[in-house]
Each structure stands twice: as structure tokens, then as C-alpha cells.
Amino acid sequence: MHQIDVMSFLLLFVLGMVLGSFFNVIGLRVPKGQSIVAPRSHCPYCKRTLATIELIPVLSYVWQRGRCRNCRQKISPLYPFVELAVGSGFSIMLLVFGWNMELLVALALVSLFSIIFVSDLVYMIIPDRIILFFAILFVLFRATLAPLNPWWDAWAGAVVGYILLFIVYLIYPNGIGGGDVKLFTVLGFVLGWKLTLVAIMLSSLFGAIGGGVGMMLGRIKRREPIPFGPFIILGSLTAYLYGDALIQWYVRWL
């Protein structure tokens, strides 16, 4: 962990919450082919355009007690959850990486994950437009500002992510979707080939545990498709932050 002053930590936390509000909009609108700038944010029930005071991340939700000021319909807790998650993710990445170029990669990764978390949870879709945008971003980062060592590791990670997930897709097409294959191809640029392998294994493990718990609680029916995106996020973040330590532990254990 890096020594970070409190002001920088809070600044990135607030920035993350503000962007998290915008990422909610992207995750909800892009899969439906809607514009992310028009119409302005509005209540999904009564369609009233929200006032500025109703758009303050997290605080507006708490102040309104989770309901629309006009029609009193419940507001999804997904909104403040994502805002808090992005704010926390931004500030945690600052603590882990400090003020260096890898922080840009980390913040972009948190941003990507927040958008696909919303879209996959609500629609079970990981939009190609989102994948393409971040693919270009990560390729540029790894090619210029924050390259992996060796430089080809990012490309090897992309190849490994694509091939392994595509094989799983061919064998078990109902288990994962094409969006998951594309997502892991992009994640390979961030992680490199070793951490991509760790991310795939952890994502599968978390998915199996989550699915098993869901069936035990009666929330998920057998053979019923579930969003795999959240488990990819959890597995990939674990690999990104702790993958090298996990590999070293595994080698020592052998």
C-alpha cells in the first residue's frame, strides 16, 4: 500500500461516485440502444425529469429514502450500490498503485466492471460497444503508458483469454455467452497470460459457489442461466490485485 494523503483519497472517492452515477446510465441505456445524453435522467415510472438535488450520488437516495419524490415508487438500490462501489474502487486502487501510470489502467478497469455489472445484471448482456471502447483504451495503455514486462505479455493474455473462453463456449454454450469471451479477451491485455489463467479459474470458482448458494436458497433454478459477469469481475479483480501472490503461494504449496 502507498502512503496517500487524505485529500487525494477523498477526491478520488467522490470522483468515483460521480462517475458511478454516469456508469449506471451507460449500463442501463447502451444495451437498449438508447442515447446516454438524452433524455436527461428521469424516474423510470412517472418519467419526471430529475432535479439537480436528486442526482447527488448516494446522498439523494438516502435523503429520498429510496423513493421518487413525485410518484413515491421505490428506486432500485442498484444505483447507490454502483456509485459507492466505483468510489470505493477508485480510492482503493489509489492506495494500491499510488500516483503512477498503472493507476490509469486500474481506474479504467473499475469503470469497465461497473458498466458491465449493471448491464449483465439487468439484461444479461455485455454490450459490444462497451467492450470495443475499453479494448482500444487498454491496448493504448499497455502499448504506451503502462506496458507489461515483457511487452508481449498483454497480447499473450488476450490470446489465452479468447482461446480458453471460446473453447468453453463451444462445449457449454448455455454456460457463458459471447460477451464473456470478448470480455476475457480484453481483460487479457490488462492481466497478461498468467494472471488471465488465474482470473478464469477464480471466476469459475466464484460462479460455481454463487450458483450453488443460489440454488440452496431457492433463488436460482437448476439449468437456469445466470449473469456470469459479476463473477468475472470478482475473479478478475482478485487476480489483478493478488494474482502474483496466489501464484507464489501455489508454487510453494506444490
DRENPA-3360 file (N, C-alpha, C; in nm, 2 decimals, always signed):
BEGIN
1 = MHQIDVMS = +0.08/-0.12/+0.00/+0.00/+0.00/+0.00/+0.09/+0.13/+0.00 ~ +0.04/+0.23/-0.08/+0.12/+0.35/-0.08/+0.06/+0.45/+0.02 ~ +0.15/+0.54/+0.06/+0.11/+0.65/+0.15/+0.04/+0.75/+0.07 ~ -0.09/+0.77/+0.10/-0.17/+0.87/+0.02/-0.23/+0.97/+0.12 ~ -0.23/+1.10/+0.09/-0.29/+1.20/+0.17/-0.44/+1.18/+0.17 ~ -0.50/+1.22/+0.28/-0.65/+1.21/+0.29/-0.73/+1.28/+0.18 ~ -0.68/+1.40/+0.14/-0.75/+1.48/+0.04/-0.75/+1.41/-0.09 ~ -0.64/+1.35/-0.13/-0.64/+1.27/-0.26/-0.73/+1.15/-0.25;
9 = FLLLFVLG = -0.73/+1.09/-0.14/-0.82/+0.97/-0.12/-0.96/+1.01/-0.14 ~ -1.00/+1.11/-0.07/-1.14/+1.16/-0.07/-1.18/+1.21/-0.21 ~ -1.08/+1.28/-0.27/-1.11/+1.34/-0.41/-1.14/+1.22/-0.51 ~ -1.06/+1.12/-0.50/-1.08/+1.01/-0.59/-1.21/+0.93/-0.56 ~ -1.24/+0.93/-0.43/-1.37/+0.86/-0.39/-1.49/+0.94/-0.44 ~ -1.49/+1.07/-0.43/-1.60/+1.15/-0.48/-1.61/+1.14/-0.63 ~ -1.49/+1.15/-0.70/-1.49/+1.14/-0.84/-1.55/+1.00/-0.89 ~ -1.51/+0.90/-0.81/-1.57/+0.77/-0.85/-1.72/+0.76/-0.83;
17 = MVLGSFFN = -1.77/+0.82/-0.73/-1.92/+0.81/-0.71/-1.99/+0.89/-0.82 ~ -1.93/+1.01/-0.86/-1.99/+1.09/-0.96/-1.99/+1.01/-1.09 ~ -1.88/+0.95/-1.13/-1.87/+0.87/-1.25/-1.96/+0.74/-1.24 ~ -1.97/+0.69/-1.12/-2.05/+0.57/-1.10/-2.19/+0.60/-1.13 ~ -2.24/+0.72/-1.11/-2.38/+0.76/-1.14/-2.39/+0.76/-1.30 ~ -2.29/+0.81/-1.36/-2.29/+0.81/-1.51/-2.28/+0.67/-1.57 ~ -2.20/+0.58/-1.50/-2.18/+0.44/-1.55/-2.32/+0.37/-1.53 ~ -2.40/+0.40/-1.43/-2.53/+0.34/-1.42/-2.61/+0.37/-1.55;
25 = VIGLRVPK = -2.61/+0.49/-1.59/-2.68/+0.54/-1.71/-2.63/+0.46/-1.83 ~ -2.50/+0.45/-1.85/-2.44/+0.37/-1.96/-2.49/+0.23/-1.96 ~ -2.47/+0.16/-1.84/-2.51/+0.02/-1.83/-2.65/-0.01/-1.86 ~ -2.74/+0.09/-1.83/-2.88/+0.07/-1.85/-2.93/+0.11/-1.99 ~ -2.86/+0.20/-2.05/-2.91/+0.25/-2.18/-2.85/+0.19/-2.30 ~ -2.72/+0.17/-2.29/-2.65/+0.12/-2.41/-2.70/-0.02/-2.46 ~ -2.73/-0.11/-2.37/-2.78/-0.24/-2.42/-2.92/-0.23/-2.49 ~ -2.99/-0.12/-2.46/-3.12/-0.09/-2.53/-3.11/+0.00/-2.65;
33 = GQSIVAPR = -2.98/+0.03/-2.68/-2.96/+0.12/-2.80/-3.00/+0.26/-2.78 ~ -3.01/+0.31/-2.66/-3.05/+0.44/-2.63/-2.93/+0.53/-2.61 ~ -2.96/+0.66/-2.63/-2.86/+0.76/-2.61/-2.82/+0.78/-2.46 ~ -2.70/+0.80/-2.43/-2.66/+0.82/-2.29/-2.66/+0.97/-2.25 ~ -2.70/+1.06/-2.34/-2.71/+1.20/-2.31/-2.85/+1.26/-2.32 ~ -2.94/+1.19/-2.39/-3.07/+1.24/-2.40/-3.17/+1.12/-2.40 ~ -3.28/+1.12/-2.34/-3.33/+1.23/-2.25/-3.25/+1.24/-2.12 ~ -3.27/+1.35/-2.05/-3.20/+1.36/-1.92/-3.25/+1.25/-1.82;
41 = SHCPYCKR = -3.17/+1.24/-1.71/-3.21/+1.14/-1.61/-3.35/+1.16/-1.56 ~ -3.43/+1.06/-1.55/-3.57/+1.07/-1.51/-3.62/+0.95/-1.44 ~ -3.73/+0.96/-1.37/-3.79/+0.85/-1.30/-3.84/+0.75/-1.40 ~ -3.80/+0.62/-1.38/-3.85/+0.52/-1.48/-4.00/+0.49/-1.47 ~ -4.06/+0.54/-1.37/-4.21/+0.51/-1.35/-4.29/+0.63/-1.40 ~ -4.27/+0.75/-1.34/-4.35/+0.86/-1.38/-4.29/+0.95/-1.49 ~ -4.17/+0.92/-1.52/-4.10/+0.98/-1.63/-4.06/+1.13/-1.61 ~ -4.07/+1.17/-1.48/-4.04/+1.31/-1.45/-3.89/+1.33/-1.45;
49 = TLATIELI = -3.84/+1.44/-1.52/-3.70/+1.47/-1.52/-3.65/+1.50/-1.38 ~ -3.54/+1.45/-1.34/-3.49/+1.46/-1.21/-3.42/+1.60/-1.19 ~ -3.44/+1.66/-1.08/-3.38/+1.79/-1.04/-3.23/+1.76/-1.00 ~ -3.15/+1.87/-1.00/-3.01/+1.85/-0.97/-2.99/+1.79/-0.83 ~ -3.08/+1.83/-0.73/-3.06/+1.78/-0.60/-3.09/+1.63/-0.59 ~ -3.16/+1.58/-0.69/-3.19/+1.44/-0.69/-3.09/+1.35/-0.76 ~ -2.98/+1.42/-0.80/-2.88/+1.35/-0.88/-2.75/+1.34/-0.80 ~ -2.75/+1.38/-0.67/-2.63/+1.37/-0.59/-2.60/+1.22/-0.56;
57 = PVLSYVWQ = -2.49/+1.17/-0.59/-2.46/+1.02/-0.57/-2.49/+0.98/-0.43 ~ -2.56/+0.88/-0.41/-2.58/+0.81/-0.28/-2.67/+0.90/-0.18 ~ -2.63/+1.03/-0.16/-2.69/+1.11/-0.07/-2.84/+1.14/-0.11 ~ -2.86/+1.16/-0.24/-3.00/+1.18/-0.29/-3.09/+1.06/-0.26 ~ -3.03/+0.94/-0.27/-3.11/+0.81/-0.25/-3.14/+0.80/-0.10 ~ -3.05/+0.84/-0.01/-3.07/+0.83/+0.13/-3.17/+0.94/+0.17 ~ -3.16/+1.06/+0.12/-3.24/+1.17/+0.15/-3.39/+1.14/+0.11 ~ -3.41/+1.08/+0.00/-3.54/+1.05/-0.05/-3.59/+0.91/+0.00;
65 = RGRCRNCR = -3.51/+0.85/+0.08/-3.55/+0.72/+0.14/-3.58/+0.62/+0.04 ~ -3.50/+0.62/-0.07/-3.51/+0.52/-0.17/-3.64/+0.53/-0.26 ~ -3.70/+0.64/-0.26/-3.83/+0.66/-0.34/-3.82/+0.78/-0.42 ~ -3.90/+0.78/-0.53/-3.91/+0.90/-0.62/-3.99/+1.01/-0.54 ~ -3.94/+1.13/-0.55/-4.01/+1.24/-0.48/-4.15/+1.27/-0.53 ~ -4.18/+1.23/-0.66/-4.31/+1.26/-0.72/-4.41/+1.15/-0.70 ~ -4.37/+1.03/-0.75/-4.47/+0.92/-0.75/-4.45/+0.82/-0.64 ~ -4.34/+0.84/-0.56/-4.31/+0.76/-0.44/-4.28/+0.61/-0.47;
73 = QKISPLYP = -4.26/+0.58/-0.60/-4.22/+0.44/-0.63/-4.07/+0.42/-0.58 ~ -4.04/+0.29/-0.55/-3.91/+0.26/-0.50/-3.80/+0.28/-0.61 ~ -3.69/+0.33/-0.57/-3.58/+0.34/-0.66/-3.49/+0.22/-0.63 ~ -3.44/+0.16/-0.74/-3.35/+0.04/-0.73/-3.23/+0.08/-0.65 ~ -3.19/-0.01/-0.55/-3.07/+0.01/-0.47/-2.95/-0.01/-0.56 ~ -2.97/-0.06/-0.68/-2.85/-0.08/-0.77/-2.78/+0.06/-0.79 ~ -2.85/+0.17/-0.80/-2.79/+0.30/-0.83/-2.69/+0.34/-0.72 ~ -2.73/+0.35/-0.59/-2.63/+0.38/-0.49/-2.52/+0.28/-0.47;
81 = FVELAVGS = -2.56/+0.15/-0.49/-2.46/+0.04/-0.48/-2.34/+0.06/-0.58 ~ -2.38/+0.09/-0.70/-2.27/+0.11/-0.80/-2.19/+0.24/-0.78 ~ -2.26/+0.34/-0.74/-2.19/+0.47/-0.70/-2.09/+0.45/-0.59 ~ -2.13/+0.38/-0.49/-2.04/+0.35/-0.37/-1.93/+0.26/-0.42 ~ -1.96/+0.16/-0.50/-1.86/+0.06/-0.54/-1.75/+0.13/-0.63 ~ -1.79/+0.21/-0.72/-1.69/+0.28/-0.80/-1.61/+0.38/-0.72 ~ -1.67/+0.45/-0.63/-1.60/+0.54/-0.54/-1.50/+0.47/-0.46 ~ -1.54/+0.36/-0.40/-1.45/+0.27/-0.32/-1.34/+0.21/-0.40;
89 = GFSIMLLV = -1.38/+0.16/-0.52/-1.28/+0.10/-0.61/-1.17/+0.20/-0.65 ~ -1.21/+0.32/-0.69/-1.11/+0.43/-0.73/-1.02/+0.45/-0.61 ~ -1.07/+0.47/-0.49/-0.98/+0.51/-0.38/-0.89/+0.39/-0.34 ~ -0.94/+0.27/-0.35/-0.86/+0.15/-0.32/-0.75/+0.14/-0.42 ~ -0.78/+0.16/-0.55/-0.67/+0.15/-0.65/-0.57/+0.25/-0.63 ~ -0.60/+0.37/-0.58/-0.50/+0.47/-0.55/-0.41/+0.42/-0.43 ~ -0.47/+0.36/-0.33/-0.39/+0.31/-0.22/-0.30/+0.20/-0.27 ~ -0.34/+0.12/-0.36/-0.26/+0.00/-0.41/-0.15/+0.05/-0.50;
97 = FGWNMELL = -0.18/+0.13/-0.60/-0.08/+0.17/-0.70/-0.02/+0.30/-0.68 ~ -0.08/+0.39/-0.61/-0.02/+0.53/-0.59/-0.05/+0.61/-0.72 ~ +0.02/+0.72/-0.73/+0.00/+0.81/-0.84/+0.10/+0.77/-0.95 ~ +0.07/+0.67/-1.03/+0.15/+0.63/-1.14/+0.07/+0.58/-1.26 ~ +0.13/+0.54/-1.37/+0.05/+0.51/-1.49/-0.04/+0.39/-1.47 ~ +0.00/+0.30/-1.39/-0.08/+0.18/-1.37/-0.21/+0.21/-1.31 ~ -0.21/+0.33/-1.24/-0.34/+0.37/-1.18/-0.45/+0.40/-1.28 ~ -0.40/+0.45/-1.40/-0.49/+0.48/-1.51/-0.56/+0.35/-1.56;
105 = VALALVSL = -0.48/+0.24/-1.57/-0.53/+0.11/-1.61/-0.63/+0.06/-1.50 ~ -0.59/+0.07/-1.38/-0.68/+0.03/-1.27/-0.81/+0.10/-1.27 ~ -0.81/+0.23/-1.28/-0.94/+0.31/-1.28/-1.02/+0.27/-1.40 ~ -0.96/+0.25/-1.52/-1.03/+0.21/-1.64/-1.10/+0.07/-1.62 ~ -1.02/-0.01/-1.55/-1.08/-0.15/-1.52/-1.20/-0.14/-1.43 ~ -1.19/-0.06/-1.32/-1.31/-0.04/-1.23/-1.42/+0.02/-1.31 ~ -1.40/+0.11/-1.40/-1.50/+0.17/-1.48/-1.57/+0.07/-1.57 ~ -1.49/-0.01/-1.64/-1.55/-0.12/-1.73/-1.63/-0.21/-1.64;
113 = FSIIFVSD = -1.58/-0.26/-1.53/-1.65/-0.35/-1.45/-1.78/-0.30/-1.40 ~ -1.79/-0.17/-1.36/-1.91/-0.11/-1.31/-2.02/-0.11/-1.42 ~ -1.98/-0.08/-1.54/-2.08/-0.08/-1.65/-2.13/-0.22/-1.68 ~ -2.04/-0.31/-1.70/-2.09/-0.45/-1.73/-2.16/-0.51/-1.62 ~ -2.13/-0.47/-1.50/-2.21/-0.53/-1.38/-2.35/-0.49/-1.40 ~ -2.38/-0.36/-1.43/-2.52/-0.32/-1.44/-2.58/-0.38/-1.56 ~ -2.52/-0.38/-1.68/-2.58/-0.43/-1.80/-2.60/-0.58/-1.79 ~ -2.51/-0.66/-1.73/-2.52/-0.80/-1.72/-2.63/-0.84/-1.62;
121 = LVYMIIPD = -2.63/-0.77/-1.51/-2.72/-0.80/-1.40/-2.87/-0.77/-1.45 ~ -2.89/-0.66/-1.52/-3.02/-0.62/-1.56/-3.07/-0.69/-1.68 ~ -2.98/-0.70/-1.79/-3.02/-0.75/-1.92/-2.95/-0.89/-1.95 ~ -2.85/-0.93/-1.87/-2.77/-1.04/-1.91/-2.70/-1.02/-2.05 ~ -2.65/-0.90/-2.07/-2.59/-0.86/-2.19/-2.46/-0.78/-2.15 ~ -2.35/-0.81/-2.22/-2.23/-0.73/-2.22/-2.21/-0.67/-2.35 ~ -2.25/-0.54/-2.37/-2.26/-0.47/-2.50/-2.12/-0.47/-2.57 ~ -2.12/-0.50/-2.70/-2.00/-0.50/-2.78/-1.94/-0.36/-2.79;
129 = RIILFFAI = -2.02/-0.25/-2.79/-1.97/-0.12/-2.79/-1.89/-0.08/-2.67 ~ -1.93/-0.13/-2.56/-1.85/-0.11/-2.43/-1.72/-0.19/-2.44 ~ -1.73/-0.31/-2.48/-1.61/-0.40/-2.49/-1.51/-0.33/-2.59 ~ -1.56/-0.29/-2.70/-1.47/-0.23/-2.81/-1.40/-0.10/-2.75 ~ -1.48/-0.01/-2.69/-1.42/+0.11/-2.63/-1.31/+0.08/-2.54 ~ -1.33/-0.01/-2.44/-1.23/-0.04/-2.34/-1.11/-0.12/-2.40 ~ -1.14/-0.20/-2.50/-1.03/-0.27/-2.57/-0.93/-0.18/-2.63 ~ -0.98/-0.07/-2.70/-0.89/+0.03/-2.76/-0.82/+0.10/-2.65;
137 = LFVLFRAT = -0.88/+0.13/-2.54/-0.82/+0.20/-2.43/-0.71/+0.12/-2.36 ~ -0.74/-0.01/-2.34/-0.64/-0.09/-2.27/-0.52/-0.12/-2.36 ~ -0.54/-0.14/-2.49/-0.43/-0.16/-2.59/-0.34/-0.04/-2.59 ~ -0.40/+0.08/-2.59/-0.32/+0.20/-2.59/-0.24/+0.21/-2.46 ~ -0.30/+0.18/-2.35/-0.23/+0.19/-2.22/-0.12/+0.09/-2.21 ~ -0.14/-0.03/-2.25/-0.04/-0.13/-2.25/+0.07/-0.11/-2.35 ~ +0.04/-0.04/-2.46/+0.14/-0.02/-2.57/+0.22/+0.10/-2.54 ~ +0.17/+0.19/-2.45/+0.25/+0.32/-2.43/+0.27/+0.35/-2.29;
145 = LAPLNPWW = +0.17/+0.39/-2.21/+0.18/+0.44/-2.08/+0.22/+0.34/-1.97 ~ +0.16/+0.22/-1.98/+0.18/+0.12/-1.87/+0.20/-0.02/-1.93 ~ +0.31/-0.04/-2.00/+0.33/-0.17/-2.06/+0.36/-0.28/-1.95 ~ +0.32/-0.40/-1.99/+0.36/-0.51/-1.90/+0.51/-0.55/-1.94 ~ +0.57/-0.63/-1.85/+0.70/-0.68/-1.87/+0.70/-0.83/-1.87 ~ +0.73/-0.89/-1.99/+0.77/-0.84/-2.12/+0.65/-0.77/-2.19 ~ +0.68/-0.70/-2.29/+0.58/-0.62/-2.36/+0.47/-0.71/-2.43 ~ +0.51/-0.83/-2.47/+0.42/-0.92/-2.54/+0.32/-0.99/-2.45;
153 = DAWAGAVV = +0.34/-0.98/-2.31/+0.26/-1.05/-2.22/+0.11/-1.01/-2.23 ~ +0.08/-0.88/-2.26/-0.05/-0.83/-2.28/-0.12/-0.90/-2.40 ~ -0.05/-0.92/-2.51/-0.10/-0.99/-2.63/-0.12/-1.13/-2.60 ~ -0.03/-1.19/-2.53/-0.04/-1.34/-2.49/-0.16/-1.36/-2.40 ~ -0.19/-1.26/-2.31/-0.30/-1.27/-2.22/-0.43/-1.26/-2.30 ~ -0.44/-1.18/-2.40/-0.56/-1.17/-2.48/-0.58/-1.30/-2.56 ~ -0.48/-1.36/-2.61/-0.49/-1.48/-2.69/-0.54/-1.59/-2.59 ~ -0.48/-1.60/-2.48/-0.52/-1.71/-2.38/-0.66/-1.69/-2.34;
161 = GYILLFIV = -0.70/-1.56/-2.31/-0.84/-1.53/-2.26/-0.94/-1.57/-2.37 ~ -0.91/-1.54/-2.50/-1.00/-1.57/-2.60/-1.01/-1.72/-2.63 ~ -0.90/-1.79/-2.64/-0.90/-1.93/-2.68/-0.97/-2.01/-2.57 ~ -0.93/-1.99/-2.44/-0.99/-2.08/-2.34/-1.14/-2.05/-2.32 ~ -1.18/-1.93/-2.32/-1.32/-1.90/-2.31/-1.40/-1.94/-2.43 ~ -1.34/-1.93/-2.55/-1.41/-1.98/-2.67/-1.43/-2.13/-2.67 ~ -1.33/-2.20/-2.62/-1.34/-2.35/-2.61/-1.46/-2.38/-2.51 ~ -1.46/-2.31/-2.40/-1.57/-2.33/-2.30/-1.71/-2.30/-2.37;
169 = YLIYPNGI = -1.71/-2.19/-2.44/-1.83/-2.15/-2.51/-1.88/-2.26/-2.61 ~ -1.79/-2.32/-2.68/-1.82/-2.43/-2.78/-1.87/-2.55/-2.71 ~ -1.81/-2.59/-2.59/-1.85/-2.71/-2.52/-1.98/-2.68/-2.44 ~ -1.99/-2.56/-2.38/-2.11/-2.54/-2.30/-2.17/-2.40/-2.33 ~ -2.23/-2.39/-2.45/-2.28/-2.26/-2.49/-2.39/-2.20/-2.40 ~ -2.46/-2.28/-2.32/-2.56/-2.22/-2.23/-2.49/-2.17/-2.10 ~ -2.36/-2.21/-2.08/-2.30/-2.17/-1.96/-2.25/-2.03/-1.96 ~ -2.19/-1.99/-2.08/-2.14/-1.85/-2.09/-2.18/-1.80/-2.23;
177 = GGGDVKLF = -2.18/-1.66/-2.24/-2.22/-1.60/-2.37/-2.10/-1.55/-2.45 ~ -2.13/-1.51/-2.57/-2.02/-1.45/-2.65/-1.96/-1.33/-2.59 ~ -2.04/-1.25/-2.51/-1.99/-1.13/-2.44/-1.88/-1.17/-2.34 ~ -1.90/-1.28/-2.28/-1.80/-1.32/-2.18/-1.66/-1.36/-2.25 ~ -1.67/-1.42/-2.36/-1.55/-1.45/-2.44/-1.48/-1.32/-2.48 ~ -1.55/-1.22/-2.53/-1.49/-1.10/-2.57/-1.43/-1.02/-2.45 ~ -1.51/-1.03/-2.34/-1.46/-0.96/-2.22/-1.33/-1.02/-2.17 ~ -1.31/-1.15/-2.17/-1.18/-1.20/-2.12/-1.07/-1.18/-2.22;
185 = TVLGFVLG = -1.10/-1.16/-2.35/-1.00/-1.12/-2.45/-0.95/-0.99/-2.41 ~ -1.04/-0.89/-2.38/-0.99/-0.76/-2.34/-0.92/-0.76/-2.21 ~ -0.97/-0.84/-2.11/-0.90/-0.85/-1.98/-0.76/-0.90/-1.99 ~ -0.74/-0.99/-2.10/-0.60/-1.04/-2.12/-0.50/-0.93/-2.14 ~ -0.54/-0.82/-2.20/-0.44/-0.71/-2.22/-0.40/-0.65/-2.09 ~ -0.50/-0.65/-1.99/-0.47/-0.59/-1.86/-0.38/-0.68/-1.78 ~ -0.42/-0.81/-1.78/-0.36/-0.90/-1.68/-0.23/-0.98/-1.73 ~ -0.22/-1.00/-1.86/-0.11/-1.08/-1.90/-0.15/-1.23/-1.89;
193 = WKLTLVAI = -0.08/-1.32/-1.95/-0.13/-1.46/-1.97/-0.14/-1.53/-1.84 ~ -0.05/-1.52/-1.74/-0.05/-1.59/-1.62/-0.17/-1.55/-1.53 ~ -0.19/-1.42/-1.52/-0.30/-1.37/-1.44/-0.44/-1.39/-1.50 ~ -0.43/-1.40/-1.64/-0.56/-1.43/-1.71/-0.60/-1.57/-1.67 ~ -0.51/-1.67/-1.66/-0.54/-1.80/-1.62/-0.59/-1.80/-1.48 ~ -0.53/-1.72/-1.39/-0.58/-1.72/-1.25/-0.72/-1.66/-1.25 ~ -0.75/-1.55/-1.33/-0.88/-1.49/-1.33/-0.98/-1.59/-1.38 ~ -0.95/-1.67/-1.48/-1.05/-1.76/-1.54/-1.08/-1.87/-1.43;
201 = MLSSLFGA = -0.98/-1.92/-1.36/-1.01/-2.02/-1.26/-1.09/-1.96/-1.14 ~ -1.05/-1.84/-1.10/-1.12/-1.78/-0.99/-1.27/-1.74/-1.03 ~ -1.29/-1.69/-1.15/-1.42/-1.66/-1.19/-1.51/-1.79/-1.20 ~ -1.45/-1.90/-1.24/-1.53/-2.02/-1.25/-1.56/-2.07/-1.11 ~ -1.46/-2.06/-1.02/-1.49/-2.10/-0.88/-1.59/-2.01/-0.81 ~ -1.58/-1.88/-0.83/-1.68/-1.79/-0.77/-1.82/-1.82/-0.83 ~ -1.83/-1.84/-0.96/-1.95/-1.87/-1.03/-2.02/-2.00/-0.97 ~ -1.93/-2.10/-0.95/-1.99/-2.23/-0.90/-2.04/-2.21/-0.76;
209 = IGGGVGMM = -1.97/-2.14/-0.68/-2.01/-2.11/-0.54/-2.14/-2.03/-0.54 ~ -2.14/-1.92/-0.62/-2.26/-1.84/-0.62/-2.38/-1.91/-0.67 ~ -2.36/-1.99/-0.78/-2.47/-2.07/-0.83/-2.52/-2.17/-0.73 ~ -2.43/-2.24/-0.66/-2.47/-2.34/-0.56/-2.54/-2.28/-0.45 ~ -2.50/-2.16/-0.40/-2.57/-2.10/-0.29/-2.70/-2.05/-0.33 ~ -2.71/-2.00/-0.46/-2.84/-1.95/-0.51/-2.94/-2.06/-0.52 ~ -2.90/-2.18/-0.56/-2.99/-2.30/-0.57/-3.03/-2.34/-0.43 ~ -2.94/-2.34/-0.33/-2.97/-2.38/-0.20/-3.08/-2.29/-0.14;
217 = LGRIKRRE = -3.07/-2.16/-0.17/-3.16/-2.06/-0.12/-3.29/-2.05/-0.20 ~ -3.29/-2.12/-0.31/-3.41/-2.12/-0.40/-3.42/-2.00/-0.49 ~ -3.31/-1.93/-0.50/-3.32/-1.81/-0.58/-3.28/-1.84/-0.73 ~ -3.22/-1.95/-0.75/-3.18/-2.00/-0.88/-3.23/-2.14/-0.91 ~ -3.29/-2.16/-1.02/-3.33/-2.30/-1.06/-3.22/-2.37/-1.14 ~ -3.22/-2.50/-1.13/-3.12/-2.58/-1.20/-3.14/-2.55/-1.35 ~ -3.02/-2.54/-1.42/-3.01/-2.51/-1.56/-3.07/-2.37/-1.60 ~ -3.10/-2.29/-1.50/-3.15/-2.16/-1.53/-3.02/-2.07/-1.55;
225 = PIPFGPFI = -3.02/-1.99/-1.67/-2.90/-1.91/-1.69/-2.89/-1.80/-1.59 ~ -2.77/-1.77/-1.55/-2.75/-1.66/-1.45/-2.64/-1.57/-1.51 ~ -2.64/-1.44/-1.47/-2.53/-1.35/-1.52/-2.40/-1.39/-1.47 ~ -2.30/-1.42/-1.56/-2.17/-1.46/-1.52/-2.08/-1.34/-1.51 ~ -2.12/-1.22/-1.56/-2.04/-1.10/-1.55/-1.99/-1.07/-1.41 ~ -2.08/-1.07/-1.31/-2.03/-1.03/-1.17/-1.92/-1.13/-1.12 ~ -1.93/-1.25/-1.16/-1.83/-1.35/-1.11/-1.69/-1.33/-1.19 ~ -1.70/-1.29/-1.31/-1.58/-1.25/-1.39/-1.52/-1.13/-1.32;
233 = ILGSLTAY = -1.60/-1.03/-1.28/-1.55/-0.91/-1.22/-1.48/-0.95/-1.09 ~ -1.54/-1.03/-1.01/-1.48/-1.07/-0.88/-1.35/-1.15/-0.90 ~ -1.35/-1.24/-0.99/-1.24/-1.32/-1.02/-1.12/-1.24/-1.08 ~ -1.16/-1.15/-1.17/-1.05/-1.07/-1.24/-0.99/-0.97/-1.14 ~ -1.07/-0.91/-1.06/-1.02/-0.81/-0.96/-0.93/-0.88/-0.86 ~ -0.96/-1.00/-0.82/-0.88/-1.08/-0.73/-0.75/-1.11/-0.79 ~ -0.75/-1.15/-0.92/-0.63/-1.19/-0.99/-0.54/-1.06/-1.02 ~ -0.61/-0.95/-1.05/-0.53/-0.83/-1.08/-0.46/-0.78/-0.95;
241 = LYGDALIQ = -0.52/-0.79/-0.84/-0.46/-0.73/-0.71/-0.38/-0.84/-0.64 ~ -0.42/-0.96/-0.65/-0.35/-1.06/-0.56/-0.30/-1.18/-0.64 ~ -0.31/-1.18/-0.78/-0.27/-1.29/-0.86/-0.13/-1.34/-0.84 ~ -0.04/-1.25/-0.84/+0.11/-1.29/-0.82/+0.13/-1.36/-0.69 ~ +0.07/-1.31/-0.58/+0.08/-1.37/-0.45/+0.02/-1.51/-0.45 ~ -0.10/-1.52/-0.52/-0.16/-1.65/-0.52/-0.08/-1.75/-0.60 ~ -0.01/-1.71/-0.71/+0.07/-1.80/-0.79/+0.19/-1.84/-0.70 ~ +0.26/-1.75/-0.63/+0.37/-1.78/-0.54/+0.33/-1.88/-0.43;
249 = WYVRWL = +0.21/-1.86/-0.37/+0.16/-1.95/-0.27/+0.14/-2.09/-0.33 ~ +0.08/-2.09/-0.45/+0.05/-2.22/-0.51/+0.18/-2.30/-0.54 ~ +0.28/-2.23/-0.59/+0.41/-2.29/-0.62/+0.48/-2.34/-0.49 ~ +0.47/-2.27/-0.39/+0.53/-2.31/-0.26/+0.45/-2.43/-0.20 ~ +0.32/-2.43/-0.22/+0.24/-2.54/-0.18/+0.27/-2.67/-0.25 ~ +0.30/-2.66/-0.38/+0.34/-2.78/-0.46/+0.47/-2.84/-0.40;
% end
